Amino acid sequence: MSICKTGLNEKIKAEKILISILESEPLVRLANLIPWEEAAQIIEADLISSSPTGSIHLGPKLSLRVHLGAYFLQTLLNLTDRALAYQLRFNALYQAFCQLTVVGRRFPGAKSIEEFRSRICPETHRQIGLLVLKQARLSGFLNPTWMDIDSTVQEANMSYPADANLMVKLAAKAYKLIGTFKFDCDQQPIIEMAEIKAAQKLYLIESRGAEKEVKKEIFSHLHATVCKYVVPVIHKILQLPAQVVEAGSRKFNQLCEQICEKGGPYLADVEHFIHTGKMAPGKLLSFNLEQVLCIRKGKVGKPYEFGRVFQLGRLGGNFILVGRAETVVNPDQSAVPHMVAEHETLFGKDVLESCGVDKGYESPQNNQCLKDYKIPKNAIQKRNGTSETLTPEELIAYTNRRAGIEPLIGHLKHGFGLDKSRMKSDRTTLASGYRSVTGYNLKNIIRFLEKQESGVIDLHAAQAV
């Protein structure tokens, strides 16, 4: 076997390279399929309302078409802002998708991409996803005559909310505050972080395998140590004049809010747990996030998940319809009316012929909904494994069909970011859940476009899957 050593000692020089992009390229065909004007109309109101000057541009004038293209690319590929900005500089196909070759050569940076995305409210993100579903149906890829519903949890971007860690975090916030702000009083509050962390270390080590009473005593000592230093800081903050707080920086106001409005009630809830052994309703799970619940779905290896629930509907062609997450818990027992109404709004009346769910959705409200909408095939399973409107053979068939949504949820979680959000606020976390579903549907459209180009796809057979 011979080896070619040409070019090993050659220096790279600036040169022009001609790259041809074919119209048959799936990403190009997707760009020609997306209704850009409709997407711009959906987003434009948010951009104007979030700007103090009423302008949709970010600093120097950047094309709305370029930012929309970057938005869809990031949603499709699940890229970080920096990774997307890098790709837009050097990937000719991505530049063509964003029309950078037509509207200008100014590449949006990572900060510009993040600011554009953050100015869009969560519901608008969801409406963009619904626009993608409409386009999939117009292209003949989606069959809306049936829908199977299931729920999943998107975990929040937070560490496990153990009280031993949260109390130390609260003390660290108070320590940071008194380090940057001098109280106008005779005695400046002092926080001994070394003593607090020593109490935390004692609890983490000594509580392993210890008796319940011993564990409770060590935990009470940690709580008392944190309260000894944090409570005086809370009193000092509450005594500050309103004009002093208002004149403070944004970071100062945020720390004051977390320490007083959240830290005080949190320490009281921990004390309630110490005395009663039960968690207080509405107990704090994170100082940065509020829309987070402890959700128990009984999964093997993951009994507790901390985040919010999304209701998902699988449609013909393996597309996903995401319902509006109006509450964090979004319970299954009341999800069917909302999902069926979303389907009717999107695809029209009397289109849905069958709807399948698992036993967890059995409730009078869900049963009555399918009767009111006059859906011929009511595939809600009873707890005893029977159905009011289906024969045993039909029930088995619809049960097997509904199980097909489980691998799609797996793709959403592991390929499009629905497992754990990268966002750091409640608003952007909710939006990222909607965008995960949109990214999956865009990828599914590309799959149909690739098969359509190769001529190996039967759309009717694909929609029936």
N, C-alpha and C positions, 0 to 999 in steps of 0.2 A: 504494500500500500504506500503510494507516494504522498508526500506532504508539500503543499504549496506555501512558500514563505513570503510571497509578494505582499508588500504593504506593511510589513512589521516595523520598518524604520521610517515610514512616510508620515509627515505631519499633516494634520487636517487643516485645510484652507477653506475660506469662504467660497461657496459656489451655489449656483442656482440649480434646483432640482424640480423638474416638472412632474406633478402628480395628477393623474387622471382619476376622477371619481365617476363611476358609472351610475346612471339613473336606476339601474336594477339593484343597486346596493340596498339592503333592507332598511338601513337607517335613513337613507335618502327617501325611500318610499314612505317610511313613517313620517318624515318631515312634510312630505307632500300630502299626507293623509290628515294631519292635525289641522283643525280649523283655527288658525292663528288669530284671526280677527275676533272670533267669539271668545277665545281665551283672553285676549287683551281687554275686551269689554268687561269680562268677569273680574279681572284684576285691577283695572284702572281706578275704580272707585276707592279701593283700599289704599292704593298708592297716593291718591290725592288727599284722602282724609288723614293719612298718617304723616303728611308733609306740612310743616308750619307755613310754607310759602305757597301751598297748593300746586306744587310742581311734581310731576311723576319722575323726574330725572334725579340722578344721584351725583351731585357735584358737576363735573363736566358732562355735557349731554351724551348719554349713551342710549343706543337704540332699544326701544321696548322689545323689538323682535329678537335682538341679541340676548337680552336678559331672559326672555321667555324660553328661547332655545337652551340657554344654560340651565334654566329651571327644570325643563323636561329631561335634559341629559343627566342632571344630578339625581333626579327622581328615578330614572330608569336604571342608572348604573350604581346607585347608592354610594356616591363618592363624597369625600369630605370637600370643604370649600377650597382648601389649598390644592388638593389633587385635581379638582376640576379646573381651577385656574391654570395649573401647569399643562393639563391636556389641551386646553383651548389655545395655548400658545404654540404647541408643537404638533397637534394632531389635525391634519388637513380635513379629515372626514368630519370631525366634530366642529371645525370652523365652518364647513359647508352647511352642517345641520343648523348652526346658529346664524347663518347668512352673514358671517363676518366678511366674506369675499364680496358682498353686495353693498351692505350698509356702512362699511368702514373697517379699518384694521385696528381699532382700539379694543384691546382685549380686556374684559372685566377682571379685576383682581379678586382675591378671596374675600376681602372686606366688602367690596361692592356686591358680590354674590350673596353674602350673608345678610347684608342690609336689605337687599331687594326681597329676599325670601321672608325675612322677619316682619316686613311691613304688610304682609298678606295675613289676614285673620284665618283661624282654623277652618271656619265654615267655607271660606273661599277656596281653600286648598281642597276641601271635599267636593265643591262644585266643579273644580277643574277635573277631578277624577270622574265625576258623573258625565262630563263632556266627553271624556275618553271612551266611556262605555257607550254613549250614544253613537259615536263615530264607529265603534266596533260593530254595532248593530247595522248601521247604514252600509258598512262594507261587507255584510253578510257573514261575519265571523261569530256573532253572538246570537244565541237562541234564548229569548226571554220567556218562553212558554212554561218553564219550570224553574224553581228555586229551592235550594236546600240551605237551611240556616244553622249556624253554629256560632259560638262565642269563643274568644280567646283573650288573654291578658297581655298587655304590653307593659313590661316592667319599667319603672321610672329610673332615671339616672341618679341613683343614690346607693349608699352602702346599706348593709343590713341594719335595721333600726334597733340595735340592742341598747337598752337604757344605760348600761355601763359606758358605752361610747358616746351616746347623745349628751349625757350630763357633762362629760369632759369637754365635748365640743362647745357646749353652752358656756362653760367656764373659760374656754379659750377665746370665745367671742368677747366676753366681758373683760378679759385680760388685754385684748387688743384695743378695746375701747378706751380703757383708762390709760393705756400707753400713749394714745394720740390726743387725748382730751384732758385738760386740767380742770377739775371741778373747783368752783369758787367757794371753798369751804375751808374750815380749819384743818380737817383731816382728810387726806386723799385716800380713797379705798385701795386696799392692797389685796392681791390675789396670789397665793402661793401655789403655782402650777405644779411644783415638785411634790408638794404634799397631796394634791388632788390625784396626780398620776400614780403616786405610791399607793393610795387607797384603791385606785382602779386596778393596779397590778396585783395587789393583795386579793381583791375579789376574783380576778380572772384565774389566779393560781389556786387559791384555797377553796374555791367553790366547786372545783371539779371533783365529783364523786362524794361531796360532803352531804351531811344530813340537811334536811330542809330548814330546820331551825338555825343551824350554823350558817347556811348560805344566806338566810334572811338577815341574820345579824351583821354579816360582812357587807351585804348590800346596803343595809340601813346606815352603816358607818360611811360608806361612799356617798350616799345621798346627803347625810348630815354635813360631811366635809364640803361638798359642793355648795350647799345652801349657806354655810357659814361665810363663804366668800362672795357668792353671787347675789344673795338677797340684799346686802347693803348697797351694792352697785345699782340694783333695781330701784331702791329707795332714793338714791342720789339722782338718778335719771328722772324719776317722777317729780322731783322737786325743782328741776330746771325750768326757768321761764320759757314760755312758748316761743318768744322771739329768738332765744338762743338756739332752740332746736330747729326752727325754721331757717335760721342763718347758717346752719351746719351743712356740710357736704352731703352728697347723695349717699356715700358710703357710711357716714356717721348716722344719718337718719335710718338707714337700713339696719345697722347694728342696734340702734336704740329700739327699733320695732321688734327685732328678733329677740332681744334680751327681755324687754318689758312685756310686750303683748303676747309673745309665744313662750318665753322662758319661764315667766312666773306661773302661768297655768300649767305648764309642763311639769314643773317641780311639784306642784300640788297633786297632779295626776299620779306621779311616781309615788308620792306619799300615800295616796289612796290605795295603790297597789300593795304597798308594804303592809298596810293595816288590814286590808280585806282579802288580799290574794287574787283580786279580780281587776282586769284592766278597765279603766274609766272610759265611758263612751266618748268617741271623738278625740282620743288621746293623740298627741302629736307624734308623727313618724319621721318628719324631716323639718329642719329649720328653713330650708330654701323652697320646698314644695308643699303645697297645701292639698292639691287634688290627688291624693294617694290613699289607697286603702289596702289593708291586709286581706287578700283574697285566698280562700281555701278551696281548691278544686279537687283535692285528693290525689294529686299526681304522684307517681312513684319517684322518689328522690327530690321532689320539689313540693312539699306539702303547703308551703306559704309563698305567695307571690305578692310583691308590693308594687302596685301600679293602678291601671284602670282597665276596664273591660270594653272590648269592641265587639259589636254584632256584625257578622259577615254572612252574606248570602252568595252561594255558588250558583252560577247561571250556566246555561248550555254553552259549550265551547270552553269551559273551565275559566270563565271570567268571574270576578269577585265584586259584589256590591257591598259597600260599607255603609252601615247606618249611622245616623247622627248620634254621637256619644253625649247626650244631654246631661247625664250624671256619670259619676266615676264608677259606680257599681254596675249600672246598665243591666238590670236583672233579666234572666231568661224568661221568667214567668210573664213578663209584660212586653217582650221584644217583638213578637210576631205582628201585632197591629202596626207598629211603626215601620217594620221592614216591608210589609205588604203595601203600606201606603207609599213608601219610597219607590217601590217597584212600579206602582200605578202611575205616580207622578212622572217617572222617567220614561216608561214604555207605553203608557196608556191603559184604559180600562179594559177588562175582560180579556187581557192577554195571558195572565198567569193561569195555568191549568192545573198545576199540582205544586204542593209545597211540603217539603219534608223536614222534620226536626227530630231530635232525640227525646228520650223520656223526661229530661230535665225541663222541657218546655211545656209539659202538660199543665194546664191551668184553665179555669173557666174563661178567663179573658182571652187567651190564645185560641181556644176552641170556638168561642163565639165570633171571633174576628174572621176566621176562615168561613164560617157560615154566612156572616154578613156580606163578605165579598163574593160569595157564591163560587168558591173554587171547587171544581168537580172532585179532585182527588185530595182529600184532607189526610195527610200522612203523619199526623201527630200521634205518636205512640203513647199508649197508656202504660202505667207502672207495671201492669200484669202482662205486658207484651202483646196486647191486642189493639184493634182499631175499630172505630165505629163505622167507617165508610169503606174499608178495604177488606178484601178477602185475605186469608193467611198467606196465599201465594203472592198477592200484590204487596202486602206488608213487607214480606221478605225482600222483594225486588226494590221497593222504595227505601228500605233500611240499608240495603247494600249501596244504593245510589248515594244516600246521604253520607255514608262513610267515606265517599270520595272527596269530601271537603277537608278531611284531616291531613292528607299529604300536601294539599294546597296551602293550608295554614303553616305547615312546616317550611314550605318555600318562602312564604311571607316572612317568617321569623328569621330564617338563616340566610336568605339571599337579599332581603329588601328592608331589614332593620326593624321588624315588628317585635323582635325578641326583647331588646332593651334599648331604650331611646338614648341617643347621644346628646339630646337637648337638655338644657339646665333650668327651664322654667315650665310652669304648667301649660302655658299657652303654646309654646313651641313643641312641647312633648305631644300634646293632642294633635297638632298639625303634622308632626312626623308620622303619627299612626295613619292618618289619612293618606299621606304621601307614599307610605309603604305599599298600600293597596294600589294606588295609581301606578307606581313603578312596576308592580307585578303585571297589571293589565297592559301596560305598554310593552312589556317583554312578551306577553302572550300574543299581542298583535303582530310583533316582529316574527314570532314563530309561524303564524298563519301566512304572513307575507313571504317568508322563505319557502314554505311548502307550496304556496300558490305560484311562485316564480318557477319552481322545479316541476310543477304540474303533477305532483303526487298527492294532492289533497282533494278529498270529497267534502265540501263544506257542510252538506246535510249530515253526513256521517260524523263529522267533527263536532257539530253543534249538538248532536244527540248524546255525546259523551258527558 
